[in-house]
Amino acid sequence: MSEPTGAARRRGPFKVGDQVQLTDPKGRHYTFTLEEGKSFHTHKGAFPHDELIGAPEGSVVRTTGNVAYLALRPLLPDYVLSMPRGAAVVYPKDAGQILAMADIFPGARVVEAGVGSGSLSSFLLRAIGDDGMLHSYERRADFAEIATQNVERYFGGSHPAWTLTVGDLQDNLSDTDVDRVILDMLAPWECLDAVSKALVPGGILCAYVATTTQMARTVEAIREHGTFNEPSAWETMVRTWHVEGLAVRPDHRMIGHTGFLLTARRLADGVEPPLRRRRPAKGAYGDDYTGPGKDQAAASDGGPAERG
């Protein structure tokens, strides 16, 4: 049985073509690709790549300036933060939430819109494996080119489960029986018709948006569409801690807001969403509001509850 794509690059001694991440005494990272006969140069001296080729991961090398560097293969979270960018990357904290909360599983059929620099594509491909399917859509050809290079550099070549289409998802989506759809785009509400037709009953839509206005409009559009259950929306924040002896405290910096995530599940055909038990608070919708949720808002003032 052959190894999954990219697995051979994640274990064993360092080989030519491997990505290497060096960590200096101050914790700073430097990433490069191993090549025979080349040298790695820093302001603290240099050392030959040949010194690492054939060495086990976790080795320590010293430069001509006698500075020690720890050599490891970069983890995928490290790789996506250091790779060339065309657009902003999906941060590892959000990619992890997407993999977990959208329930990405081996063999899943996934559609992704908004490839950017290929960060989330790499996480998704590793989760679904060679037997899955990831069809990514990207409007900009230059972003698609950068994403392709980044993904292929990480996996050591093209991934058998990946197809990349340049164009708008709502105009080009032809996939059917899709298990999961991930939307990383400015206006995910414009794609709901196409997404609803592509998803299997019980399939998950996951949207990644930057602002509260995008999040609110997407949630209301999902409610109005009528083919999904009640959406959930949230954000995550990561705070590291300094731990040294009795000096245990949160670090001064943290990864705060990067984006909002929301998920909803596709209902069976012909099924109406269940009644919402929780009514909107008074004033949640202004008197001049005419969009989704208007009848629900009226119900909060004593009228009959509407489905949402």
ChimeraX commands (.cxc) that place a marker at each C-alpha (Angstrom):
marker #1 position 0.00,0.00,0.00 radius 0.5
marker #1 position 1.49,3.31,-1.08 radius 0.5
marker #1 position 1.90,6.15,1.39 radius 0.5
marker #1 position -0.51,9.09,1.28 radius 0.5
marker #1 position 0.68,12.05,-0.76 radius 0.5
marker #1 position 3.29,14.02,1.15 radius 0.5
marker #1 position 3.69,11.51,4.00 radius 0.5
marker #1 position 7.22,10.53,3.02 radius 0.5
marker #1 position 8.27,14.17,3.36 radius 0.5
marker #1 position 7.13,14.23,7.00 radius 0.5
marker #1 position 9.35,11.53,8.50 radius 0.5
marker #1 position 12.83,9.97,8.38 radius 0.5
marker #1 position 16.25,11.60,7.88 radius 0.5
marker #1 position 16.46,14.89,6.00 radius 0.5
marker #1 position 16.57,14.47,2.21 radius 0.5
marker #1 position 17.32,16.73,-0.73 radius 0.5
marker #1 position 14.20,18.77,-1.46 radius 0.5
marker #1 position 12.93,18.71,2.12 radius 0.5
marker #1 position 11.76,21.90,3.80 radius 0.5
marker #1 position 13.81,22.67,6.91 radius 0.5
marker #1 position 12.92,25.07,9.70 radius 0.5
marker #1 position 15.81,26.38,11.77 radius 0.5
marker #1 position 15.24,27.86,15.22 radius 0.5
marker #1 position 17.88,30.18,16.64 radius 0.5
marker #1 position 18.63,30.71,20.35 radius 0.5
marker #1 position 16.05,33.54,20.47 radius 0.5
marker #1 position 13.29,31.37,19.03 radius 0.5
marker #1 position 13.28,32.95,15.57 radius 0.5
marker #1 position 12.51,30.68,12.61 radius 0.5
marker #1 position 14.21,30.42,9.22 radius 0.5
marker #1 position 12.82,28.12,6.51 radius 0.5
marker #1 position 14.65,26.87,3.42 radius 0.5
marker #1 position 14.79,23.89,1.04 radius 0.5
marker #1 position 17.71,21.43,1.21 radius 0.5
marker #1 position 19.93,21.36,-1.89 radius 0.5
marker #1 position 23.22,19.55,-2.41 radius 0.5
marker #1 position 26.26,21.82,-2.45 radius 0.5
marker #1 position 24.34,24.87,-1.16 radius 0.5
marker #1 position 24.95,26.80,2.04 radius 0.5
marker #1 position 22.58,28.56,4.42 radius 0.5
marker #1 position 23.73,32.07,5.36 radius 0.5
marker #1 position 22.70,34.23,8.30 radius 0.5
marker #1 position 24.23,37.31,9.95 radius 0.5
marker #1 position 25.65,34.82,12.47 radius 0.5
marker #1 position 27.58,32.81,9.86 radius 0.5
marker #1 position 26.79,29.95,7.49 radius 0.5
marker #1 position 26.74,26.17,7.27 radius 0.5
marker #1 position 26.51,23.74,4.31 radius 0.5
marker #1 position 23.20,22.03,3.47 radius 0.5
marker #1 position 25.16,18.77,3.13 radius 0.5
marker #1 position 25.61,18.81,6.90 radius 0.5
marker #1 position 21.88,18.20,7.32 radius 0.5
marker #1 position 21.24,15.86,4.38 radius 0.5
marker #1 position 20.98,12.36,5.87 radius 0.5
marker #1 position 20.85,13.69,9.44 radius 0.5
marker #1 position 17.86,12.86,11.67 radius 0.5
marker #1 position 15.18,15.45,12.28 radius 0.5
marker #1 position 15.82,17.33,15.51 radius 0.5
marker #1 position 19.56,17.73,14.82 radius 0.5
marker #1 position 21.53,20.80,15.87 radius 0.5
marker #1 position 23.88,22.55,13.45 radius 0.5
marker #1 position 26.40,25.28,14.14 radius 0.5
marker #1 position 27.28,28.14,11.84 radius 0.5
marker #1 position 30.77,29.43,11.17 radius 0.5
marker #1 position 29.98,31.98,13.89 radius 0.5
marker #1 position 29.46,29.12,16.38 radius 0.5
marker #1 position 25.72,29.79,16.79 radius 0.5
marker #1 position 23.56,26.68,17.28 radius 0.5
marker #1 position 20.35,26.17,15.29 radius 0.5
marker #1 position 17.78,23.44,15.88 radius 0.5
marker #1 position 16.71,21.81,12.59 radius 0.5
marker #1 position 13.18,20.40,12.20 radius 0.5
marker #1 position 10.71,20.02,9.39 radius 0.5
marker #1 position 8.17,22.86,9.56 radius 0.5
marker #1 position 4.73,21.87,10.75 radius 0.5
marker #1 position 1.88,22.83,8.44 radius 0.5
marker #1 position 0.92,25.77,10.74 radius 0.5
marker #1 position 4.53,27.00,10.47 radius 0.5
marker #1 position 4.60,26.49,6.71 radius 0.5
marker #1 position 1.44,28.46,5.92 radius 0.5
marker #1 position 2.62,31.43,7.96 radius 0.5
marker #1 position 5.95,31.61,6.13 radius 0.5
marker #1 position 4.91,30.72,2.56 radius 0.5
marker #1 position 4.68,33.33,-0.24 radius 0.5
marker #1 position 1.38,35.17,-0.20 radius 0.5
marker #1 position -0.90,36.56,-2.84 radius 0.5
marker #1 position -3.78,37.09,-0.41 radius 0.5
marker #1 position -4.01,36.88,3.37 radius 0.5
marker #1 position -3.79,33.32,4.65 radius 0.5
marker #1 position -6.33,31.52,6.81 radius 0.5
marker #1 position -4.59,31.38,10.19 radius 0.5
marker #1 position -3.94,27.96,11.71 radius 0.5
marker #1 position -6.32,28.67,14.60 radius 0.5
marker #1 position -9.16,29.21,12.11 radius 0.5
marker #1 position -8.11,26.33,9.86 radius 0.5
marker #1 position -8.21,24.03,12.89 radius 0.5
marker #1 position -11.70,25.24,13.76 radius 0.5
marker #1 position -12.85,24.66,10.18 radius 0.5
marker #1 position -11.47,21.11,10.12 radius 0.5
marker #1 position -13.17,20.31,13.44 radius 0.5
marker #1 position -16.46,22.21,13.29 radius 0.5
marker #1 position -17.08,21.48,9.60 radius 0.5
marker #1 position -16.24,17.84,10.37 radius 0.5
marker #1 position -13.75,17.35,7.52 radius 0.5
marker #1 position -13.14,13.60,7.29 radius 0.5
marker #1 position -10.94,11.26,5.19 radius 0.5
marker #1 position -12.53,10.72,1.79 radius 0.5
marker #1 position -14.84,13.75,2.08 radius 0.5
marker #1 position -16.02,15.56,-1.05 radius 0.5
marker #1 position -15.30,19.23,-0.34 radius 0.5
marker #1 position -15.82,22.42,-2.32 radius 0.5
marker #1 position -13.83,25.52,-1.39 radius 0.5
marker #1 position -14.32,29.06,-2.72 radius 0.5
marker #1 position -11.62,31.67,-2.19 radius 0.5
marker #1 position -8.27,29.88,-2.36 radius 0.5
marker #1 position -6.13,32.90,-1.56 radius 0.5
marker #1 position -2.57,31.68,-0.99 radius 0.5
marker #1 position -3.45,28.00,-0.51 radius 0.5
marker #1 position -3.30,27.84,3.29 radius 0.5
marker #1 position -6.73,26.32,3.90 radius 0.5
marker #1 position -6.42,24.16,0.77 radius 0.5
marker #1 position -3.35,22.50,2.29 radius 0.5
marker #1 position -5.14,21.78,5.57 radius 0.5
marker #1 position -8.19,20.42,3.74 radius 0.5
marker #1 position -6.16,18.19,1.42 radius 0.5
marker #1 position -4.25,16.66,4.29 radius 0.5
marker #1 position -7.53,15.95,6.13 radius 0.5
marker #1 position -9.46,14.38,3.23 radius 0.5
marker #1 position -6.50,12.34,1.94 radius 0.5
marker #1 position -5.88,10.94,-1.53 radius 0.5
marker #1 position -9.33,9.32,-1.73 radius 0.5
marker #1 position -11.24,12.53,-1.05 radius 0.5
marker #1 position -12.07,15.39,-3.40 radius 0.5
marker #1 position -11.30,19.07,-3.00 radius 0.5
marker #1 position -12.56,21.33,-5.77 radius 0.5
marker #1 position -11.32,24.87,-5.16 radius 0.5
marker #1 position -12.59,28.00,-6.91 radius 0.5
marker #1 position -10.59,31.22,-7.09 radius 0.5
marker #1 position -11.63,34.36,-8.98 radius 0.5
marker #1 position -8.09,35.70,-9.48 radius 0.5
marker #1 position -5.65,33.82,-11.70 radius 0.5
marker #1 position -2.61,35.32,-9.94 radius 0.5
marker #1 position -3.83,34.08,-6.56 radius 0.5
marker #1 position -4.55,30.66,-8.05 radius 0.5
marker #1 position -0.98,30.44,-9.38 radius 0.5
marker #1 position 0.56,31.32,-6.01 radius 0.5
marker #1 position -1.73,28.86,-4.23 radius 0.5
marker #1 position -0.80,26.07,-6.64 radius 0.5
marker #1 position 2.90,26.66,-6.06 radius 0.5
marker #1 position 2.46,26.71,-2.27 radius 0.5
marker #1 position 0.37,23.54,-2.16 radius 0.5
marker #1 position 2.69,21.63,-4.48 radius 0.5
marker #1 position 5.75,22.77,-2.54 radius 0.5
marker #1 position 4.25,21.44,0.68 radius 0.5
marker #1 position 3.14,18.05,-0.71 radius 0.5
marker #1 position 6.15,17.62,-2.99 radius 0.5
marker #1 position 4.05,17.72,-6.17 radius 0.5
marker #1 position 0.45,17.84,-7.33 radius 0.5
marker #1 position -2.16,16.33,-5.02 radius 0.5
marker #1 position -4.44,13.69,-6.62 radius 0.5
marker #1 position -7.53,14.92,-4.74 radius 0.5
marker #1 position -7.23,18.58,-5.78 radius 0.5
marker #1 position -8.86,20.43,-8.65 radius 0.5
marker #1 position -8.50,24.21,-8.96 radius 0.5
marker #1 position -10.86,26.27,-11.14 radius 0.5
marker #1 position -10.32,29.96,-11.88 radius 0.5
marker #1 position -13.71,31.67,-11.78 radius 0.5
marker #1 position -16.70,32.46,-9.58 radius 0.5
marker #1 position -18.19,29.55,-7.67 radius 0.5
marker #1 position -21.80,30.59,-8.33 radius 0.5
marker #1 position -21.14,30.62,-12.08 radius 0.5
marker #1 position -19.01,27.47,-12.33 radius 0.5
marker #1 position -20.07,25.07,-9.59 radius 0.5
marker #1 position -21.12,21.79,-11.20 radius 0.5
marker #1 position -20.17,19.35,-8.43 radius 0.5
marker #1 position -22.94,17.25,-6.90 radius 0.5
marker #1 position -23.19,15.08,-3.79 radius 0.5
marker #1 position -20.79,17.38,-1.97 radius 0.5
marker #1 position -20.26,16.72,1.75 radius 0.5
marker #1 position -18.84,20.08,2.78 radius 0.5
marker #1 position -18.62,23.59,1.30 radius 0.5
marker #1 position -16.15,26.15,2.68 radius 0.5
marker #1 position -16.63,29.77,1.61 radius 0.5
marker #1 position -13.82,32.26,2.24 radius 0.5
marker #1 position -15.08,35.24,0.25 radius 0.5
marker #1 position -16.55,38.74,0.50 radius 0.5
marker #1 position -20.18,37.85,-0.20 radius 0.5
marker #1 position -20.95,34.21,0.68 radius 0.5
marker #1 position -24.70,34.95,0.67 radius 0.5
marker #1 position -24.51,35.23,-3.14 radius 0.5
marker #1 position -23.59,31.53,-3.39 radius 0.5
marker #1 position -26.37,29.97,-1.30 radius 0.5
marker #1 position -28.44,28.75,-4.25 radius 0.5
marker #1 position -25.47,27.00,-5.87 radius 0.5
marker #1 position -24.22,25.62,-2.55 radius 0.5
marker #1 position -27.64,24.29,-1.58 radius 0.5
marker #1 position -27.94,22.39,-4.86 radius 0.5
marker #1 position -24.47,20.87,-4.48 radius 0.5
marker #1 position -24.66,19.74,-0.83 radius 0.5
marker #1 position -26.02,16.38,0.23 radius 0.5
marker #1 position -28.70,16.36,2.96 radius 0.5
marker #1 position -26.86,16.79,6.25 radius 0.5
marker #1 position -23.90,18.38,4.49 radius 0.5
marker #1 position -22.20,21.35,6.12 radius 0.5
marker #1 position -21.77,24.90,4.84 radius 0.5
marker #1 position -18.95,26.78,6.58 radius 0.5
marker #1 position -18.32,30.47,5.87 radius 0.5
marker #1 position -15.27,32.48,6.92 radius 0.5
marker #1 position -15.83,36.25,6.94 radius 0.5
marker #1 position -13.89,39.22,8.28 radius 0.5
marker #1 position -16.49,41.68,9.56 radius 0.5
marker #1 position -19.61,41.72,11.72 radius 0.5
marker #1 position -21.69,43.12,8.85 radius 0.5
marker #1 position -20.65,40.21,6.59 radius 0.5
marker #1 position -21.42,37.75,9.37 radius 0.5
marker #1 position -24.87,39.25,10.05 radius 0.5
marker #1 position -25.85,39.35,6.40 radius 0.5
marker #1 position -24.70,35.78,5.82 radius 0.5
marker #1 position -26.60,34.44,8.83 radius 0.5
marker #1 position -29.81,36.25,7.84 radius 0.5
marker #1 position -29.50,35.06,4.24 radius 0.5
marker #1 position -29.08,31.45,5.40 radius 0.5
marker #1 position -32.21,31.77,7.55 radius 0.5
marker #1 position -34.18,33.26,4.67 radius 0.5
marker #1 position -33.00,30.65,2.17 radius 0.5
marker #1 position -34.93,27.92,3.94 radius 0.5
marker #1 position -32.78,24.90,3.07 radius 0.5
marker #1 position -30.46,25.04,6.09 radius 0.5
marker #1 position -30.87,24.65,9.83 radius 0.5
marker #1 position -30.24,27.54,12.22 radius 0.5
marker #1 position -26.63,28.72,11.65 radius 0.5
marker #1 position -24.03,29.04,14.39 radius 0.5
marker #1 position -21.46,31.86,14.41 radius 0.5
marker #1 position -18.33,32.37,16.51 radius 0.5
marker #1 position -14.71,33.50,16.58 radius 0.5
marker #1 position -11.62,32.12,18.32 radius 0.5
marker #1 position -8.69,33.81,20.02 radius 0.5
marker #1 position -5.35,32.31,21.01 radius 0.5
marker #1 position -3.24,33.52,23.94 radius 0.5
marker #1 position 0.09,31.93,24.72 radius 0.5
marker #1 position 1.59,31.81,28.20 radius 0.5
marker #1 position 5.06,32.50,29.56 radius 0.5
marker #1 position 6.10,29.66,31.86 radius 0.5
marker #1 position 9.47,29.83,33.61 radius 0.5
marker #1 position 9.81,28.70,37.20 radius 0.5
marker #1 position 7.41,30.74,39.32 radius 0.5
marker #1 position 7.00,33.31,36.56 radius 0.5
marker #1 position 3.77,32.03,35.01 radius 0.5
marker #1 position 1.69,34.66,33.22 radius 0.5
marker #1 position -0.08,35.27,29.91 radius 0.5
marker #1 position 2.10,36.67,27.16 radius 0.5
marker #1 position 1.67,40.33,26.30 radius 0.5
marker #1 position 0.65,39.49,22.74 radius 0.5
marker #1 position -2.10,37.23,21.48 radius 0.5
marker #1 position -3.70,36.24,18.20 radius 0.5
marker #1 position -7.02,38.04,18.51 radius 0.5
marker #1 position -9.63,38.61,15.86 radius 0.5
marker #1 position -8.79,37.20,12.44 radius 0.5
marker #1 position -12.26,36.33,11.19 radius 0.5
marker #1 position -15.70,34.98,12.03 radius 0.5
marker #1 position -16.78,31.42,11.29 radius 0.5
marker #1 position -20.32,30.21,10.84 radius 0.5
marker #1 position -21.76,26.81,10.00 radius 0.5
marker #1 position -25.15,25.50,8.91 radius 0.5
marker #1 position -26.37,22.07,7.77 radius 0.5
marker #1 position -28.31,21.25,4.63 radius 0.5
marker #1 position -31.85,20.05,5.27 radius 0.5
marker #1 position -33.51,17.28,3.28 radius 0.5
marker #1 position -35.34,18.39,0.15 radius 0.5
marker #1 position -38.84,19.66,0.83 radius 0.5
marker #1 position -38.27,20.05,4.57 radius 0.5
marker #1 position -39.00,23.37,6.27 radius 0.5
marker #1 position -36.66,24.62,9.01 radius 0.5
marker #1 position -38.03,23.98,12.53 radius 0.5
marker #1 position -39.51,26.87,14.50 radius 0.5
marker #1 position -36.95,28.99,16.28 radius 0.5
marker #1 position -37.57,28.84,20.01 radius 0.5
marker #1 position -35.46,31.91,20.75 radius 0.5
marker #1 position -37.06,35.09,19.51 radius 0.5
marker #1 position -35.07,38.19,18.58 radius 0.5
marker #1 position -34.79,40.85,21.26 radius 0.5
marker #1 position -36.86,44.01,20.87 radius 0.5
marker #1 position -34.99,46.46,18.70 radius 0.5
marker #1 position -32.88,43.79,17.03 radius 0.5
marker #1 position -34.44,44.92,13.75 radius 0.5
marker #1 position -35.30,48.55,13.02 radius 0.5
marker #1 position -38.74,49.70,11.89 radius 0.5
marker #1 position -37.43,50.22,8.36 radius 0.5
marker #1 position -35.91,46.72,8.12 radius 0.5
marker #1 position -37.46,44.61,5.34 radius 0.5
marker #1 position -35.01,41.73,5.08 radius 0.5
marker #1 position -35.02,38.20,6.55 radius 0.5
marker #1 position -36.17,38.04,10.14 radius 0.5
marker #1 position -38.72,40.87,9.85 radius 0.5
marker #1 position -41.68,38.63,10.76 radius 0.5
marker #1 position -39.65,37.07,13.56 radius 0.5
marker #1 position -38.99,40.53,14.96 radius 0.5
marker #1 position -42.71,41.29,14.89 radius 0.5
marker #1 position -43.35,38.08,16.81 radius 0.5
marker #1 position -41.04,39.31,19.60 radius 0.5
marker #1 position -43.57,42.07,20.25 radius 0.5
marker #1 position -46.31,39.56,20.91 radius 0.5
marker #1 position -47.20,38.26,17.43 radius 0.5
marker #1 position -47.06,34.60,16.41 radius 0.5
marker #1 position -43.57,33.13,16.08 radius 0.5
marker #1 position -42.36,32.56,12.53 radius 0.5
marker #1 position -39.92,29.93,11.46 radius 0.5
marker #1 position -36.29,31.03,10.95 radius 0.5
marker link #1:1,2 radius 0.2
marker link #1:2,3 radius 0.2
marker link #1:3,4 radius 0.2
marker link #1:4,5 radius 0.2
marker link #1:5,6 radius 0.2
marker link #1:6,7 radius 0.2
marker link #1:7,8 radius 0.2
marker link #1:8,9 radius 0.2
marker link #1:9,10 radius 0.2
marker link #1:10,11 radius 0.2
marker link #1:11,12 radius 0.2
marker link #1:12,13 radius 0.2
marker link #1:13,14 radius 0.2
marker link #1:14,15 radius 0.2
marker link #1:15,16 radius 0.2
marker link #1:16,17 radius 0.2
marker link #1:17,18 radius 0.2
marker link #1:18,19 radius 0.2
marker link #1:19,20 radius 0.2
marker link #1:20,21 radius 0.2
marker link #1:21,22 radius 0.2
marker link #1:22,23 radius 0.2
marker link #1:23,24 radius 0.2
marker link #1:24,25 radius 0.2
marker link #1:25,26 radius 0.2
marker link #1:26,27 radius 0.2
marker link #1:27,28 radius 0.2
marker link #1:28,29 radius 0.2
marker link #1:29,30 radius 0.2
marker link #1:30,31 radius 0.2
marker link #1:31,32 radius 0.2
marker link #1:32,33 radius 0.2
marker link #1:33,34 radius 0.2
marker link #1:34,35 radius 0.2
marker link #1:35,36 radius 0.2
marker link #1:36,37 radius 0.2
marker link #1:37,38 radius 0.2
marker link #1:38,39 radius 0.2
marker link #1:39,40 radius 0.2
marker link #1:40,41 radius 0.2
marker link #1:41,42 radius 0.2
marker link #1:42,43 radius 0.2
marker link #1:43,44 radius 0.2
marker link #1:44,45 radius 0.2
marker link #1:45,46 radius 0.2
marker link #1:46,47 radius 0.2
marker link #1:47,48 radius 0.2
marker link #1:48,49 radius 0.2
marker link #1:49,50 radius 0.2
marker link #1:50,51 radius 0.2
marker link #1:51,52 radius 0.2
marker link #1:52,53 radius 0.2
marker link #1:53,54 radius 0.2
marker link #1:54,55 radius 0.2
marker link #1:55,56 radius 0.2
marker link #1:56,57 radius 0.2
marker link #1:57,58 radius 0.2
marker link #1:58,59 radius 0.2
marker link #1:59,60 radius 0.2
marker link #1:60,61 radius 0.2
marker link #1:61,62 radius 0.2
marker link #1:62,63 radius 0.2
marker link #1:63,64 radius 0.2
marker link #1:64,65 radius 0.2
marker link #1:65,66 radius 0.2
marker link #1:66,67 radius 0.2
marker link #1:67,68 radius 0.2
marker link #1:68,69 radius 0.2
marker link #1:69,70 radius 0.2
marker link #1:70,71 radius 0.2
marker link #1:71,72 radius 0.2
marker link #1:72,73 radius 0.2
marker link #1:73,74 radius 0.2
marker link #1:74,75 radius 0.2
marker link #1:75,76 radius 0.2
marker link #1:76,77 radius 0.2
marker link #1:77,78 radius 0.2
marker link #1:78,79 radius 0.2
marker link #1:79,80 radius 0.2
marker link #1:80,81 radius 0.2
marker link #1:81,82 radius 0.2
marker link #1:82,83 radius 0.2
marker link #1:83,84 radius 0.2
marker link #1:84,85 radius 0.2
marker link #1:85,86 radius 0.2
marker link #1:86,87 radius 0.2
marker link #1:87,88 radius 0.2
marker link #1:88,89 radius 0.2
marker link #1:89,90 radius 0.2
marker link #1:90,91 radius 0.2
marker link #1:91,92 radius 0.2
marker link #1:92,93 radius 0.2
marker link #1:93,94 radius 0.2
marker link #1:94,95 radius 0.2
marker link #1:95,96 radius 0.2
marker link #1:96,97 radius 0.2
marker link #1:97,98 radius 0.2
marker link #1:98,99 radius 0.2
marker link #1:99,100 radius 0.2
marker link #1:100,101 radius 0.2
marker link #1:101,102 radius 0.2
marker link #1:102,103 radius 0.2
marker link #1:103,104 radius 0.2
marker link #1:104,105 radius 0.2
marker link #1:105,106 radius 0.2
marker link #1:106,107 radius 0.2
marker link #1:107,108 radius 0.2
marker link #1:108,109 radius 0.2
marker link #1:109,110 radius 0.2
marker link #1:110,111 radius 0.2
marker link #1:111,112 radius 0.2
marker link #1:112,113 radius 0.2
marker link #1:113,114 radius 0.2
marker link #1:114,115 radius 0.2
marker link #1:115,116 radius 0.2
marker link #1:116,117 radius 0.2
marker link #1:117,118 radius 0.2
marker link #1:118,119 radius 0.2
marker link #1:119,120 radius 0.2
marker link #1:120,121 radius 0.2
marker link #1:121,122 radius 0.2
marker link #1:122,123 radius 0.2
marker link #1:123,124 radius 0.2
marker link #1:124,125 radius 0.2
marker link #1:125,126 radius 0.2
marker link #1:126,127 radius 0.2
marker link #1:127,128 radius 0.2
marker link #1:128,129 radius 0.2
marker link #1:129,130 radius 0.2
marker link #1:130,131 radius 0.2
marker link #1:131,132 radius 0.2
marker link #1:132,133 radius 0.2
marker link #1:133,134 radius 0.2
marker link #1:134,135 radius 0.2
marker link #1:135,136 radius 0.2
marker link #1:136,137 radius 0.2
marker link #1:137,138 radius 0.2
marker link #1:138,139 radius 0.2
marker link #1:139,140 radius 0.2
marker link #1:140,141 radius 0.2
marker link #1:141,142 radius 0.2
marker link #1:142,143 radius 0.2
marker link #1:143,144 radius 0.2
marker link #1:144,145 radius 0.2
marker link #1:145,146 radius 0.2
marker link #1:146,147 radius 0.2
marker link #1:147,148 radius 0.2
marker link #1:148,149 radius 0.2
marker link #1:149,150 radius 0.2
marker link #1:150,151 radius 0.2
marker link #1:151,152 radius 0.2
marker link #1:152,153 radius 0.2
marker link #1:153,154 radius 0.2
marker link #1:154,155 radius 0.2
marker link #1:155,156 radius 0.2
marker link #1:156,157 radius 0.2
marker link #1:157,158 radius 0.2
marker link #1:158,159 radius 0.2
marker link #1:159,160 radius 0.2
marker link #1:160,161 radius 0.2
marker link #1:161,162 radius 0.2
marker link #1:162,163 radius 0.2
marker link #1:163,164 radius 0.2
marker link #1:164,165 radius 0.2
marker link #1:165,166 radius 0.2
marker link #1:166,167 radius 0.2
marker link #1:167,168 radius 0.2
marker link #1:168,169 radius 0.2
marker link #1:169,170 radius 0.2
marker link #1:170,171 radius 0.2
marker link #1:171,172 radius 0.2
marker link #1:172,173 radius 0.2
marker link #1:173,174 radius 0.2
marker link #1:174,175 radius 0.2
marker link #1:175,176 radius 0.2
marker link #1:176,177 radius 0.2
marker link #1:177,178 radius 0.2
marker link #1:178,179 radius 0.2
marker link #1:179,180 radius 0.2
marker link #1:180,181 radius 0.2
marker link #1:181,182 radius 0.2
marker link #1:182,183 radius 0.2
marker link #1:183,184 radius 0.2
marker link #1:184,185 radius 0.2
marker link #1:185,186 radius 0.2
marker link #1:186,187 radius 0.2
marker link #1:187,188 radius 0.2
marker link #1:188,189 radius 0.2
marker link #1:189,190 radius 0.2
marker link #1:190,191 radius 0.2
marker link #1:191,192 radius 0.2
marker link #1:192,193 radius 0.2
marker link #1:193,194 radius 0.2
marker link #1:194,195 radius 0.2
marker link #1:195,196 radius 0.2
marker link #1:196,197 radius 0.2
marker link #1:197,198 radius 0.2
marker link #1:198,199 radius 0.2
marker link #1:199,200 radius 0.2
marker link #1:200,201 radius 0.2
marker link #1:201,202 radius 0.2
marker link #1:202,203 radius 0.2
marker link #1:203,204 radius 0.2
marker link #1:204,205 radius 0.2
marker link #1:205,206 radius 0.2
marker link #1:206,207 radius 0.2
marker link #1:207,208 radius 0.2
marker link #1:208,209 radius 0.2
marker link #1:209,210 radius 0.2
marker link #1:210,211 radius 0.2
marker link #1:211,212 radius 0.2
marker link #1:212,213 radius 0.2
marker link #1:213,214 radius 0.2
marker link #1:214,215 radius 0.2
marker link #1:215,216 radius 0.2
marker link #1:216,217 radius 0.2
marker link #1:217,218 radius 0.2
marker link #1:218,219 radius 0.2
marker link #1:219,220 radius 0.2
marker link #1:220,221 radius 0.2
marker link #1:221,222 radius 0.2
marker link #1:222,223 radius 0.2
marker link #1:223,224 radius 0.2
marker link #1:224,225 radius 0.2
marker link #1:225,226 radius 0.2
marker link #1:226,227 radius 0.2
marker link #1:227,228 radius 0.2
marker link #1:228,229 radius 0.2
marker link #1:229,230 radius 0.2
marker link #1:230,231 radius 0.2
marker link #1:231,232 radius 0.2
marker link #1:232,233 radius 0.2
marker link #1:233,234 radius 0.2
marker link #1:234,235 radius 0.2
marker link #1:235,236 radius 0.2
marker link #1:236,237 radius 0.2
marker link #1:237,238 radius 0.2
marker link #1:238,239 radius 0.2
marker link #1:239,240 radius 0.2
marker link #1:240,241 radius 0.2
marker link #1:241,242 radius 0.2
marker link #1:242,243 radius 0.2
marker link #1:243,244 radius 0.2
marker link #1:244,245 radius 0.2
marker link #1:245,246 radius 0.2
marker link #1:246,247 radius 0.2
marker link #1:247,248 radius 0.2
marker link #1:248,249 radius 0.2
marker link #1:249,250 radius 0.2
marker link #1:250,251 radius 0.2
marker link #1:251,252 radius 0.2
marker link #1:252,253 radius 0.2
marker link #1:253,254 radius 0.2
marker link #1:254,255 radius 0.2
marker link #1:255,256 radius 0.2
marker link #1:256,257 radius 0.2
marker link #1:257,258 radius 0.2
marker link #1:258,259 radius 0.2
marker link #1:259,260 radius 0.2
marker link #1:260,261 radius 0.2
marker link #1:261,262 radius 0.2
marker link #1:262,263 radius 0.2
marker link #1:263,264 radius 0.2
marker link #1:264,265 radius 0.2
marker link #1:265,266 radius 0.2
marker link #1:266,267 radius 0.2
marker link #1:267,268 radius 0.2
marker link #1:268,269 radius 0.2
marker link #1:269,270 radius 0.2
marker link #1:270,271 radius 0.2
marker link #1:271,272 radius 0.2
marker link #1:272,273 radius 0.2
marker link #1:273,274 radius 0.2
marker link #1:274,275 radius 0.2
marker link #1:275,276 radius 0.2
marker link #1:276,277 radius 0.2
marker link #1:277,278 radius 0.2
marker link #1:278,279 radius 0.2
marker link #1:279,280 radius 0.2
marker link #1:280,281 radius 0.2
marker link #1:281,282 radius 0.2
marker link #1:282,283 radius 0.2
marker link #1:283,284 radius 0.2
marker link #1:284,285 radius 0.2
marker link #1:285,286 radius 0.2
marker link #1:286,287 radius 0.2
marker link #1:287,288 radius 0.2
marker link #1:288,289 radius 0.2
marker link #1:289,290 radius 0.2
marker link #1:290,291 radius 0.2
marker link #1:291,292 radius 0.2
marker link #1:292,293 radius 0.2
marker link #1:293,294 radius 0.2
marker link #1:294,295 radius 0.2
marker link #1:295,296 radius 0.2
marker link #1:296,297 radius 0.2
marker link #1:297,298 radius 0.2
marker link #1:298,299 radius 0.2
marker link #1:299,300 radius 0.2
marker link #1:300,301 radius 0.2
marker link #1:301,302 radius 0.2
marker link #1:302,303 radius 0.2
marker link #1:303,304 radius 0.2
marker link #1:304,305 radius 0.2
marker link #1:305,306 radius 0.2
marker link #1:306,307 radius 0.2
marker link #1:307,308 radius 0.2
view
